[in-house]
Amino acid sequence: MLPTPVRYSLVSGAAEGRTPLTAFDQALLAAGIGNLNLLKVSSILPPGAVYAERLTIPPGSLLPVAYATMTSAVPGDLIAAAVAVGHGGLGEHGVIMETSGHFRQEEIEERIKAMVEEAFAARGLMLSRLEVAAVSHRVQHLGCVLAAVPLWY
């Protein structure tokens, strides 16, 4: 078992590329997590995890991350991705939600907030604080959006 992360960030990025993979890679770079090895995780923020604005992780490190991404090769297409972190009471875990789709940034932000509220209600927890990171992008050739919650030690 890996150690429980004690820090988290919210990041987002959008980019264009020549292929879906290079567009995704450049969106990762735009979000500040492009030189790390991502381990996709589900959506629980560990109790006591502290927000950190900057990632200070050596390149090549393994990084647990909850993320949403979307790629499109349709010029003019509007794509968006968002993540949100909901915090419970003192000593309780939080919930991370992630989504993507064809939305304006304001629309996807409202959608992700509602998802966190539903997740808290399903768990019988009281939501005390909510943080959101979202990005939207109008595709020029082949675009990608990414929003993520990196968790680290």
Backbone torsions as a table, in degrees:
resi	resn	phi	psi	omega
1	MET	NA	139.2	176.7
2	LEU	-77.6	155.3	175.5
3	PRO	-64.7	155.9	179.1
4	THR	-77.3	127.6	179.2
5	PRO	-61.2	148.9	-179.8
6	VAL	-118.6	-6.6	179.2
7	ARG	-132.3	156.3	175.1
8	TYR	-149.7	159.9	174.5
9	SER	-136.4	167.4	170.3
10	LEU	-121.6	126.5	-177.6
11	VAL	-136.8	157.7	174.7
12	SER	-153.3	158.2	178.1
13	GLY	-163.5	157.1	177.0
14	ALA	-138.1	147.9	-178.8
15	ALA	-161.0	164.8	172.2
16	GLU	-109.7	152.8	176.7
17	GLY	-151.6	172.8	178.3
18	ARG	-84.2	-21.5	178.3
19	THR	-134.9	163.1	176.6
20	PRO	-57.0	-39.5	-178.7
21	LEU	-68.6	-41.5	-179.9
22	THR	-71.9	-30.9	174.4
23	ALA	-64.7	-43.5	177.0
24	PHE	-62.0	-45.6	179.6
25	ASP	-59.5	-41.9	-179.3
26	GLN	-72.2	-30.5	173.5
27	ALA	-67.2	-38.4	174.9
28	LEU	-61.1	-44.1	177.9
29	LEU	-62.2	-43.3	179.2
30	ALA	-61.3	-31.7	179.5
31	ALA	-83.5	-9.8	178.8
32	GLY	89.3	12.6	-179.5
33	ILE	-125.8	22.9	-175.3
34	GLY	-76.1	-16.5	-178.4
35	ASN	-106.2	24.2	-179.2
36	LEU	-122.1	158.0	176.1
37	ASN	-94.9	110.1	-173.9
38	LEU	-82.2	135.5	172.0
39	LEU	-113.3	105.3	-176.5
40	LYS	-68.7	129.9	-179.6
41	VAL	-122.9	163.9	175.7
42	SER	-79.2	-155.6	-154.3
43	SER	-117.0	47.2	178.1
44	ILE	-120.4	127.1	174.1
45	LEU	-88.0	123.9	-178.3
46	PRO	-61.3	147.0	176.0
47	PRO	-56.6	137.9	176.3
48	GLY	79.2	-1.3	178.9
49	ALA	-62.1	138.5	-174.6
50	VAL	-109.4	136.0	177.7
51	TYR	-69.0	136.0	174.4
52	ALA	-130.9	126.0	-176.4
53	GLU	-66.2	-37.9	-176.8
54	ARG	-113.4	141.6	172.3
55	LEU	-85.4	127.9	175.5
56	THR	-122.4	75.7	-174.0
57	ILE	-128.3	132.6	179.8
58	PRO	-63.4	143.3	176.5
59	PRO	-53.0	142.4	179.1
60	GLY	87.7	-7.1	179.6
61	SER	-65.6	152.5	173.1
62	LEU	-81.5	128.4	-174.5
63	LEU	-129.1	112.0	171.8
64	PRO	-64.5	135.2	-178.0
65	VAL	-153.4	134.6	170.1
66	ALA	-97.6	127.6	-176.5
67	TYR	-149.9	159.3	173.2
68	ALA	-124.4	142.4	179.4
69	THR	-146.4	156.7	175.6
70	MET	-151.8	138.5	178.8
71	THR	-125.1	142.5	177.7
72	SER	-142.7	142.4	175.4
73	ALA	-111.3	22.4	-179.8
74	VAL	-103.3	105.8	179.8
75	PRO	-55.6	135.4	-178.7
76	GLY	89.7	-12.2	179.4
77	ASP	-63.6	137.8	175.1
78	LEU	-101.5	119.5	179.9
79	ILE	-122.9	152.3	-177.9
80	ALA	-148.4	155.1	174.5
81	ALA	-140.7	147.4	179.1
82	ALA	-148.8	150.9	170.4
83	VAL	-131.8	154.1	175.2
84	ALA	-143.7	145.4	176.2
85	VAL	-116.8	121.4	174.8
86	GLY	-103.5	134.8	-179.0
87	HIS	-107.3	136.8	174.7
88	GLY	-91.1	-160.8	178.5
89	GLY	-73.2	174.1	-179.6
90	LEU	-55.0	127.0	178.4
91	GLY	83.8	-5.1	178.4
92	GLU	-93.5	156.6	175.0
93	HIS	-75.4	165.3	175.3
94	GLY	-109.8	179.3	179.1
95	VAL	-128.3	136.9	176.5
96	ILE	-111.5	133.2	174.4
97	MET	-122.1	150.3	179.3
98	GLU	-141.9	144.0	179.5
99	THR	-155.7	161.3	175.6
100	SER	-150.3	162.7	178.5
101	GLY	165.0	-166.2	-179.5
102	HIS	-93.3	84.4	-175.3
103	PHE	-138.8	154.2	164.1
104	ARG	-73.2	158.6	-176.5
105	GLN	-58.5	-42.3	-179.7
106	GLU	-62.1	-37.9	-179.9
107	GLU	-66.5	-44.2	-177.6
108	ILE	-70.4	-30.9	176.3
109	GLU	-64.5	-42.5	177.2
110	GLU	-64.9	-40.9	179.6
111	ARG	-61.8	-44.7	-176.9
112	ILE	-69.7	-35.2	176.6
113	LYS	-62.1	-43.5	179.1
114	ALA	-63.6	-34.7	178.5
115	MET	-65.2	-41.5	178.4
116	VAL	-65.4	-44.1	178.9
117	GLU	-58.8	-42.3	177.8
118	GLU	-65.0	-40.8	179.6
119	ALA	-63.2	-39.9	177.9
120	PHE	-67.4	-42.5	178.8
121	ALA	-61.8	-40.6	-179.4
122	ALA	-64.2	-28.1	-179.2
123	ARG	-94.4	-3.8	-178.1
124	GLY	68.8	27.4	-179.2
125	LEU	-103.5	154.1	176.5
126	MET	-93.3	126.1	178.6
127	LEU	-81.5	119.5	-178.3
128	SER	-102.6	-27.1	-177.8
129	ARG	-156.7	148.8	-176.5
130	LEU	-136.8	130.6	177.3
131	GLU	-122.4	141.7	-176.2
132	VAL	-132.6	141.4	167.2
133	ALA	-129.0	128.6	-178.2
134	ALA	-144.2	156.0	177.4
135	VAL	-148.4	143.2	171.6
136	SER	-127.7	158.5	-174.3
137	HIS	-152.4	133.9	173.3
138	ARG	-92.2	116.4	-174.5
139	VAL	-66.8	131.7	174.9
140	GLN	-95.0	-49.3	179.3
141	HIS	-133.0	-63.7	178.0
142	LEU	-146.1	104.7	-173.1
143	GLY	-113.5	160.8	178.3
144	CYS	-142.9	140.7	172.1
145	VAL	-120.0	151.4	-179.5
146	LEU	-149.8	134.7	170.3
147	ALA	-130.5	139.4	-171.1
148	ALA	-149.0	155.8	171.9
149	VAL	-122.3	93.5	174.4
150	PRO	-71.7	141.8	178.4
151	LEU	-123.0	129.6	179.2
152	TRP	-146.0	-179.7	-165.5
153	TYR	-103.3	NA	NA
